[in-house]
Amino acid sequence: MNTLRKMNLLLKVFSFVKIPLIAYVNPKVIACDNKQIQIKIKLNRRTKNHLNSMYFGTLAIGADLSGGLLAAKMAREKKLKMSLAFKSMQADFIKRPEKDVIFTCNDGELIEQMLNQSQLSKERINQPVNIIATCPDSFGSEPVATFQLTLSIKVL
């Protein structure tokens, strides 16, 4: 089974079992390696607001998944058990996303350092990760929103 297919299956199972709200917006992993992840959420009746743009709660789900899923993938590859949470979130909503949105986190190297540091120290490590939301069908590679989430990882 290829990596993207496996990631999407794990995401689907995790969301149905642990956080059904994630399943409700039906995100898809469209690219993933140890440096970057991209998650797509389609604009539809479930994900849009009264202005026919993506609801900010849906945008928050996409940002959360981008940082968290990349960390979970890396921990799984290293066969590590970890506790993951987000301690804070800052968001800038730049443009109204009126089409499907892609969430990109390019902080794989930072997340790997966090995992290694927590594994050695057995302490919780907190670092900000950055997520960029784009709406390629409307604005190309220009961000529609940017997020900074403080990722908190502890290897168990």
C-alpha positions in Angstrom: 0.0 0.0 0.0 1.5 3.4 -1.0 2.3 6.0 1.6 -0.5 8.5 0.7 -3.1 5.7 0.7 -1.9 4.5 4.0 -1.9 8.0 5.5 -5.4 8.6 4.3 -6.7 5.3 5.7 -5.1 6.0 9.1 -6.5 9.6 9.0 -10.0 8.2 8.3 -9.9 5.6 11.0 -8.4 8.0 13.6 -10.9 10.7 12.8 -13.9 8.4 13.1 -12.7 6.8 16.3 -11.1 9.7 18.2 -12.3 13.0 16.7 -15.4 12.7 14.6 -15.5 16.4 13.7 -12.4 15.8 11.6 -14.2 13.0 9.7 -17.1 15.4 9.1 -15.0 17.7 6.9 -13.3 14.8 5.1 -9.7 15.9 4.8 -7.3 14.2 2.4 -3.5 13.9 2.5 -2.3 14.9 -0.9 1.5 15.0 -0.3 3.7 13.8 2.5 7.3 13.1 3.2 9.6 13.8 6.2 9.9 17.5 5.4 6.4 18.5 4.4 2.7 17.5 4.5 -0.2 18.9 2.4 -3.8 18.3 3.3 -6.7 19.3 1.2 -10.2 20.1 2.5 -12.9 20.7 -0.1 -15.2 23.6 0.1 -18.7 22.2 0.3 -21.9 22.4 2.3 -20.2 21.0 5.4 -17.2 23.3 5.3 -18.5 26.7 4.2 -20.0 29.6 6.1 -22.8 31.9 5.3 -20.6 33.9 2.9 -19.8 30.8 0.8 -16.2 30.8 1.9 -14.5 28.2 4.1 -15.6 28.4 7.8 -12.8 29.4 10.1 -13.4 26.3 12.2 -12.7 24.2 9.2 -9.5 26.2 8.5 -8.4 25.5 12.1 -9.0 21.7 11.6 -6.8 21.8 8.5 -4.0 23.6 10.3 -4.3 21.2 13.3 -4.0 18.2 11.0 -1.1 19.6 9.1 1.2 19.9 12.1 -0.2 17.0 14.1 -0.3 14.4 11.3 3.2 15.1 10.2 4.5 14.6 13.8 2.4 11.4 14.1 3.8 10.0 10.9 7.3 10.6 11.9 6.8 9.1 15.4 5.2 6.0 13.8 8.2 5.6 11.4 10.6 5.8 14.4 8.4 3.3 16.3 7.9 5.9 19.1 4.9 6.3 21.3 4.2 10.0 22.0 1.7 12.3 23.5 0.9 15.2 21.2 -1.1 18.4 21.8 -1.3 22.0 20.7 -0.7 24.6 23.4 -1.5 27.7 21.4 -2.6 28.9 18.0 -2.3 32.2 16.2 -4.0 32.7 12.8 -4.1 35.4 10.2 -7.0 35.2 7.8 -5.8 37.1 4.7 -8.4 36.3 2.0 -11.7 34.6 1.8 -11.1 31.0 0.5 -14.0 30.4 -1.8 -12.7 27.1 -3.3 -10.9 24.0 -1.9 -8.0 24.8 0.5 -4.6 23.1 0.8 -2.8 23.3 4.2 1.0 22.9 4.0 3.4 22.4 6.9 7.1 22.5 5.9 8.5 22.0 9.5 9.3 18.3 9.2 13.0 18.9 10.2 11.9 20.9 13.3 9.4 18.1 14.3 12.1 15.5 13.9 14.4 17.5 16.2 11.6 17.8 18.7 11.0 14.0 18.7 14.7 13.3 19.1 15.1 15.8 21.9 12.0 14.5 23.8 13.2 10.9 23.3 16.6 11.7 24.9 15.3 14.0 27.7 12.0 12.2 28.4 10.6 15.8 28.7 7.8 17.5 26.9 9.1 19.7 24.0 7.1 22.8 22.8 7.9 24.5 19.5 5.9 26.7 17.1 5.1 25.1 13.7 3.9 27.1 10.7 1.1 26.2 8.4 0.1 28.0 5.2 -3.3 27.7 3.7 -3.7 28.3 0.0 -6.6 28.2 -2.4 -4.9 27.4 -5.7 -8.0 27.6 -7.8 -8.5 31.2 -6.8 -5.2 32.7 -5.7 -2.5 30.3 -6.9 0.3 30.0 -4.3 -0.8 33.2 -2.4 -1.8 32.4 1.2 -5.4 32.8 2.2 -4.4 32.2 5.9 -1.4 31.5 8.0 -1.2 29.7 11.3 1.4 29.3 14.0 0.6 26.5 16.4 2.7 25.6 19.4 3.2 21.8 19.0 3.8 20.0 22.3 5.4 16.6 22.0 6.4 14.1 24.7 7.9 10.7 23.7 6.6 8.1 26.2 
